[in-house]
Amino acid sequence: MKPETGNLFDVSGLTAPTGPDERFDTLVDRTGLRIERIVSTGQASPAGFWYDSPNEEWVLLIAGAAALEFETPAESGDIARPHMMQPGDYVRIPAHCRHRVAWTHADEPTFWLAVHYEHT
């Protein structure tokens, strides 16, 4: 078996600085584990949309800038505030922790490394 190589910052195939969709590239996909590179170019989650994964997720922001929002239970009285992210910041998102992308940098690509793994 040959080693697989690549460059996380290679944006070949991105046609415009701000497109309608983020780019998701699966780097590793094994039972109970998926690692993907995500490139955002100004996208945000649609209004009212929340990710709700049965798996844990660990996300590293490699380049660019972004903000995540996490849903707070209505009975908690907490106000959801954007979690600002800059290069080097990471977050571990527990399974079924509802979250969304509030915004990503519109003038330069935002690179994420996301590790999805089974909830134990």
Number of C-alpha atoms within 10 A of each C-alpha: 3 4 4 6 7 7 6 16 13 9 12 6 7 14 8 8 12 17 14 11 12 17 16 14 13 12 16 11 11 8 7 10 14 16 19 19 21 20 26 27 25 21 20 20 16 10 8 6 12 16 14 13 16 14 18 18 22 15 19 19 20 20 20 20 23 25 17 19 18 19 15 15 10 8 6 7 8 10 11 12 13 15 13 14 19 15 15 10 13 16 14 13 17 15 17 14 18 16 18 21 19 19 19 24 18 17 12 15 22 24 24 24 22 22 19 22 18 13 13 6
